[in-house]
Amino acid sequence: MSYFAQELIRAKRDGRSLDVDELRWLVDGITDGGLSDAQVAAFAMTVFFSGLDDGERAALTGAMRDSGEVLDWRGVTDRPVLDKHSTGGVGDKVSLPLAAILAASGAAVPMISGRGLGHTGGTLDKLESIPGYTTTPDPGRLRRVVGEIGCAIIGQTDALAPADRRLYAIRDATGSVESVGLIVASILAKKLAAGLDGLVMDVKHGGGAFMAGLEDARELARALVQVAGANGLPTVAVLTDMDCVLGTTAGNAVEVVESIAMLTDPAAADARLVAVTLELAERLLEPYGLAPARARSVL
């Protein structure tokens, strides 16, 4: 079925919920260029002001997932495929040690990470401080590394959720980033495209977080769990206080050094960093038959 973009944008502006077919048509237009930048910007701003109900959030997220490749780990690993996503905070360096701990505990971890948002640091920015680190391997190399080693931390490739890449760039240019519905769809489209069995969301709040208010963080956590579940991905959320730096360092290269030091000498590591990392690991491991105590013994 075909629609007119301006009619759907007008309907959403006037308070009508868009159905699955309408949202998929819009996402197809975002992906293949059928919608102009002006139309995508108008849609994003309409959602920013009008919001999305639970059904719309789930439908938009599923459509964005299906705008590109969805990874299939059958034949690559028989481990549960797990991941975490953080909403961002100053000094948040959990991804590197967490991926290693999960892999050593029996999980496969294809972690698709992002760059800094606002004043918060991004995992990809940190890892690119390592000379020669490749953040965008081809899908075959990603599968090989995860199958052989158990984990990989990469950026969003051209094949995964391409609708999100264009929509986010336009949101960033038009001041419509801070929309819970669009944040949820952007985060989860990539995670769903990664072919995960389970996900933990580390939702930050406080002065060092992207979303400072505790109630805003709770709303985002609820929406993430609901939308992920509606799309078949079991998800739990943990609220983390970021009123102070997590660990003892802030800055790309020094955070990588601190993360590696935590893995090599955990007794000397910052106690709060260790506690948050292990809490996230245990929340992920327990539902998949991997003993939570395993994470502590591995570290």
C-alpha positions as CSV (number, residue, x, y, z in Angstrom):
1,M,0.0,0.0,0.0
2,S,1.2,3.5,-0.8
3,Y,0.7,6.6,1.3
4,F,1.5,10.3,1.1
5,A,4.2,11.4,3.6
6,Q,2.5,14.7,4.2
7,E,-0.8,13.0,5.1
8,L,0.9,10.7,7.6
9,I,2.9,13.6,9.1
10,R,-0.3,15.6,9.4
11,A,-2.2,12.7,11.0
12,K,0.5,12.3,13.6
13,R,0.6,16.0,14.2
14,D,-3.1,16.0,14.9
15,G,-2.9,13.2,17.4
16,R,-3.7,10.0,15.5
17,S,-1.6,6.9,16.1
18,L,0.1,5.5,13.1
19,D,-0.3,1.8,12.4
20,V,2.3,-0.8,11.6
21,D,1.9,-0.5,7.8
22,E,2.1,3.3,7.9
23,L,5.2,3.3,10.0
24,R,6.9,0.7,7.8
25,W,6.1,2.8,4.7
26,L,7.7,5.8,6.4
27,V,10.8,3.8,7.4
28,D,11.1,2.4,3.9
29,G,11.1,6.0,2.6
30,I,13.7,7.1,5.1
31,T,15.9,4.2,4.0
32,D,15.6,4.4,0.2
33,G,15.4,8.1,-0.1
34,G,11.7,8.1,-1.0
35,L,11.2,10.7,1.8
36,S,13.0,14.0,1.4
37,D,15.2,15.4,4.2
38,A,12.4,18.0,4.9
39,Q,9.8,15.2,5.2
40,V,12.0,13.1,7.5
41,A,12.7,16.2,9.6
42,A,9.0,17.0,9.8
43,F,8.3,13.5,10.9
44,A,11.0,13.6,13.6
45,M,9.8,17.0,14.9
46,T,6.2,15.8,14.9
47,V,7.1,12.8,17.0
48,F,9.2,15.0,19.3
49,F,6.1,17.1,20.1
50,S,3.3,14.5,19.8
51,G,5.2,11.5,21.2
52,L,4.6,7.8,20.3
53,D,2.4,5.3,22.2
54,D,3.7,1.9,23.1
55,G,2.4,0.3,19.9
56,E,3.9,3.0,17.7
57,R,7.3,2.7,19.5
58,A,7.3,-1.1,19.0
59,A,6.3,-0.9,15.3
60,L,8.8,1.9,14.5
61,T,11.6,0.0,16.1
62,G,10.8,-3.2,14.3
63,A,10.6,-1.4,11.0
64,M,14.0,0.2,11.6
65,R,15.5,-3.2,12.5
66,D,14.2,-4.6,9.2
67,S,15.5,-1.7,7.1
68,G,18.8,-3.7,6.8
69,E,20.5,-7.0,7.7
70,V,19.6,-8.9,10.8
71,L,22.5,-11.0,12.0
72,D,22.0,-14.8,12.4
73,W,24.4,-16.6,14.7
74,R,23.2,-20.1,13.9
75,G,26.2,-22.1,12.8
76,V,28.6,-19.5,14.3
77,T,28.1,-20.2,18.0
78,D,25.9,-22.2,20.3
79,R,26.4,-19.8,23.2
80,P,23.6,-17.4,24.2
81,V,24.1,-14.1,22.3
82,L,24.1,-11.3,24.8
83,D,24.8,-7.6,24.9
84,K,24.4,-4.4,27.0
85,H,23.7,-0.8,26.0
86,S,24.5,2.3,28.1
87,T,22.6,5.5,27.6
88,G,25.9,7.3,28.3
89,G,27.8,9.0,31.1
90,V,31.1,10.7,31.8
91,G,33.8,8.1,32.5
92,D,31.5,5.2,31.6
93,K,34.0,2.5,30.6
94,V,32.0,-0.6,31.4
95,S,31.8,-2.1,27.9
96,L,35.3,-3.3,27.4
97,P,35.6,-5.3,30.7
98,L,32.0,-6.4,30.6
99,A,32.3,-7.9,27.1
100,A,35.4,-9.9,28.2
101,I,33.7,-11.1,31.4
102,L,30.6,-12.3,29.6
103,A,32.7,-14.1,26.9
104,A,34.8,-15.8,29.6
105,S,31.5,-16.8,31.4
106,G,30.1,-18.6,28.3
107,A,28.3,-16.0,26.3
108,A,28.8,-14.6,22.8
109,V,28.9,-10.8,22.7
110,P,28.6,-8.9,19.4
111,M,28.5,-5.5,21.0
112,I,27.4,-2.7,18.6
113,S,28.4,0.5,20.3
114,G,28.1,4.2,19.5
115,R,30.0,7.5,19.7
116,G,29.7,10.2,22.3
117,L,26.4,12.0,22.7
118,G,26.5,15.5,24.1
119,H,29.1,15.7,26.9
120,T,29.2,11.9,27.4
121,G,31.9,9.7,26.0
122,G,31.3,7.0,23.4
123,T,32.7,3.5,23.4
124,L,33.9,3.7,19.8
125,D,35.7,7.0,20.6
126,K,37.5,5.2,23.4
127,L,38.4,2.1,21.4
128,E,39.7,4.2,18.5
129,S,42.5,5.5,20.8
130,I,43.9,2.0,20.3
131,P,46.2,2.1,17.2
132,G,44.9,0.0,14.4
133,Y,41.5,-0.9,16.0
134,T,38.9,-1.5,13.4
135,T,35.4,-0.4,14.4
136,T,33.6,-1.4,11.2
137,P,34.6,-4.9,10.2
138,D,32.7,-6.7,7.5
139,P,29.9,-9.1,8.7
140,G,32.1,-12.2,7.9
141,R,34.9,-10.9,10.1
142,L,32.6,-10.0,12.9
143,R,31.1,-13.5,12.9
144,R,34.5,-15.1,12.8
145,V,35.8,-13.1,15.7
146,V,32.7,-13.7,17.9
147,G,32.8,-17.4,17.0
148,E,36.5,-17.8,17.8
149,I,37.0,-15.4,20.7
150,G,33.5,-14.9,22.1
151,C,33.2,-11.1,21.9
152,A,33.7,-8.1,19.6
153,I,33.0,-4.4,20.1
154,I,32.2,-2.6,16.8
155,G,30.3,0.4,15.4
156,Q,27.1,0.4,13.4
157,T,27.9,-0.9,9.9
158,D,26.1,0.2,6.7
159,A,24.2,-3.0,6.6
160,L,22.6,-2.7,10.1
161,A,19.5,-0.5,10.6
162,P,20.4,2.0,7.8
163,A,17.1,3.9,8.5
164,D,18.5,4.8,11.9
165,R,21.6,6.3,10.5
166,R,19.7,8.8,8.3
167,L,17.0,9.5,10.8
168,Y,19.5,10.2,13.6
169,A,21.6,12.5,11.4
170,I,18.5,14.6,10.7
171,R,17.3,14.5,14.3
172,D,20.8,15.8,15.3
173,A,20.6,18.6,12.8
174,T,17.0,19.7,13.7
175,G,17.1,19.6,17.5
176,S,14.8,16.5,17.9
177,V,17.2,14.1,19.6
178,E,15.6,14.2,23.0
179,S,12.5,12.2,22.2
180,V,12.0,9.1,24.2
181,G,10.2,7.3,21.4
182,L,13.0,8.1,18.9
183,I,15.7,7.3,21.4
184,V,14.2,3.9,22.1
185,A,13.8,3.1,18.4
186,S,17.4,4.2,17.6
187,I,18.9,2.2,20.4
188,L,16.9,-1.0,19.9
189,A,16.8,-1.1,16.1
190,K,20.6,-1.7,16.2
191,K,20.4,-4.2,19.1
192,L,17.6,-6.2,17.4
193,A,19.5,-6.2,14.2
194,A,22.4,-7.8,16.1
195,G,20.4,-11.0,16.5
196,L,20.6,-11.0,20.3
197,D,19.1,-13.5,22.8
198,G,19.2,-11.1,25.7
199,L,20.0,-7.5,26.5
200,V,20.7,-5.4,29.6
201,M,20.1,-1.7,29.5
202,D,22.4,0.5,31.7
203,V,20.3,3.6,32.0
204,K,22.3,6.5,33.5
205,H,21.0,9.5,35.4
206,G,22.7,12.3,37.3
207,G,25.0,15.2,36.3
208,G,27.3,13.1,34.2
209,A,24.6,11.4,32.2
210,F,23.0,12.2,28.9
211,M,19.6,12.0,30.6
212,A,20.1,13.7,34.0
213,G,16.7,13.4,35.7
214,L,15.9,10.2,37.6
215,E,12.2,10.2,36.5
216,D,13.2,10.7,32.9
217,A,15.7,7.8,33.2
218,R,12.9,5.6,34.7
219,E,10.6,6.5,31.8
220,L,13.3,5.6,29.3
221,A,14.1,2.3,31.1
222,R,10.4,1.3,31.1
223,A,10.1,2.1,27.4
224,L,13.2,0.2,26.4
225,V,12.1,-2.9,28.3
226,Q,8.6,-2.7,26.9
227,V,9.6,-2.1,23.2
228,A,12.4,-4.7,23.3
229,G,10.0,-7.3,24.7
230,A,7.3,-6.5,22.1
231,N,9.9,-7.2,19.4
232,G,10.9,-10.5,21.0
233,L,14.1,-9.5,22.8
234,P,14.1,-10.2,26.6
235,T,15.6,-7.1,28.2
236,V,16.3,-5.9,31.8
237,A,17.2,-2.4,32.8
238,V,19.5,-1.1,35.6
239,L,19.5,2.5,36.7
240,T,23.0,3.8,37.4
241,D,23.9,7.0,39.2
242,M,26.4,9.2,37.2
243,D,26.6,12.2,39.5
244,C,30.3,11.3,39.7
245,V,32.7,9.7,37.2
246,L,32.5,5.9,37.0
247,G,36.0,4.8,37.9
248,T,38.9,7.2,38.3
249,T,39.5,8.4,34.8
250,A,37.7,10.4,32.1
251,G,39.1,10.5,28.6
252,N,39.3,8.0,25.7
253,A,42.8,6.5,26.0
254,V,43.0,6.7,29.8
255,E,39.7,4.9,30.2
256,V,40.9,2.1,28.0
257,V,44.0,1.8,30.2
258,E,41.8,1.7,33.3
259,S,39.5,-0.9,31.8
260,I,42.4,-3.3,31.0
261,A,43.9,-2.7,34.4
262,M,40.6,-3.7,36.0
263,L,40.7,-7.1,34.1
264,T,44.3,-7.7,35.0
265,D,44.2,-6.6,38.6
266,P,40.6,-6.3,39.8
267,A,41.6,-6.0,43.5
268,A,43.2,-2.6,42.7
269,A,40.3,-1.4,40.6
270,D,37.7,1.2,41.6
271,A,35.2,-0.6,43.7
272,R,32.2,1.1,42.1
273,L,33.3,0.3,38.6
274,V,33.7,-3.3,39.5
275,A,30.3,-3.4,41.2
276,V,28.5,-1.9,38.2
277,T,30.2,-4.2,35.7
278,L,29.4,-7.3,37.7
279,E,25.8,-6.3,38.4
280,L,25.3,-6.0,34.6
281,A,27.0,-9.3,33.9
282,E,25.0,-11.1,36.5
283,R,21.7,-9.7,35.2
284,L,22.6,-11.0,31.7
285,L,24.0,-14.4,32.6
286,E,21.4,-15.7,35.1
287,P,18.4,-16.1,32.7
288,Y,20.5,-18.1,30.3
289,G,21.7,-20.9,32.6
290,L,25.1,-19.3,33.2
291,A,25.7,-19.0,37.0
292,P,26.0,-15.4,38.1
293,A,28.8,-16.3,40.4
294,R,30.8,-17.3,37.3
295,A,31.2,-13.6,36.5
296,R,32.8,-12.9,39.8
297,S,35.1,-16.0,39.7
298,V,36.2,-15.0,36.1
299,L,37.1,-11.5,37.3
